[in-house]
Amino acid sequence: MADSANEEQKYRQYHPYQQFQIPIENLYNLPTSPEYLFPEESLNARRSWGENLQYYTGCGYLSGALVGAIKGSVHGLRQSEPSDSLKLRVNRVLNSGGQVGRRFGNSLGVLGLIFAGLESGLVSLRDKDDLLNTVVAGLGTGAIYRAAGGVRSAAIAGAIGGVTAAAAVAGKQAVKRYVPI
């Protein structure tokens, strides 16, 4: 007991900000609201076009790469033969997963890039942020992506893109309303 009392007196807790007379509780109170470089940025309740571009392209590439890697890995497992060694099977699975993952990731990344550009352009053009911008951006994304396949292919892809964008917005609204987070 006496030893522990002496040790407490020998050592004190290191506090680098002691000279400033600041209570340690106030040092690490971080703001909960976003911080902006310019006050005009705080007036907008949505991401900027650059943030949109990074978000949609990145999410598209990452989700496409994951889905493609899973699909390619399953394909590689099915193609393996019983006479293959373990090393050859693993190599086949990794090669197939990487190849299909890259292809899917690039395709969905390009879709995200086109969608972000169209949606940001429509918000800037119309000066409104509503459901119509998202649906028209989805429609335009599908049409532009499949334009090389002909008018019919572009029209079908545009319709699918518009319906998918509308379903995504409706799903987001339903989650906000009915799921307590």
Secondary structure, DSSP 8 states (H G I E B T S, - for coil): -HHHHHHHHH-----TTGGGT--HHHHT---SS---SSGGGGG--S--HHHHHHHHHHHHHHHHHHHHHHHHHHHHHHH--TTS-HHHHHHHHHHHHHHHHHHHHHHHHHHHHHHHHHHHHHHHHHS--SHHHHHHHHHHHHHHHTGGG-HHHHHHHHHHHHHHHHHHHHHHHHHHHHS--
